[in-house]
Amino acid sequence: MQTTTYPVTGMTCGHCATSVTAEVSRIPGVSDVTVDLAGGTVTFTSATAVDREAVRAAVDEAGYELGDAS
């Protein structure tokens, strides 16, 4: 299992965090999605590496912008 964190810009409220969590959770192989609203990040666990574009598309679908992984 690996844990990945990405910055997400544009989140300002609990609804934002819920939207990002829901979309990222739909990516195959992703589990344990956590959004840090104050820190502006999304962190998730996956069994294998998750393509950055899949994460970007999920965050974009939620209405926000993905930064580079840390």
C-alpha positions, 0 to 999 in steps of 0.5 A, spaced: 500 500 500 502 507 498 499 513 500 499 519 496 498 527 497 496 532 492 495 539 493 488 541 491 486 549 490 479 552 490 476 548 496 473 553 501 468 549 505 466 542 507 462 541 501 468 542 497 472 537 501 466 532 500 466 533 493 473 531 492 473 525 497 467 522 493 470 523 486 477 521 488 474 515 492 471 513 485 478 511 482 479 504 482 484 501 487 483 508 491 481 507 499 482 511 505 481 518 502 482 524 506 481 531 505 485 537 509 481 543 508 485 547 512 491 545 508 488 544 501 490 537 500 487 530 498 491 524 501 489 517 499 491 510 500 492 505 494 494 498 492 498 500 486 501 507 483 495 511 481 495 515 475 496 523 476 491 524 470 486 520 473 487 524 480 487 530 476 480 528 472 477 526 479 479 533 482 477 537 476 470 533 476 469 536 483 470 543 481 477 544 483 485 544 481 490 539 482 497 541 484 503 536 484 504 530 489 508 531 495 
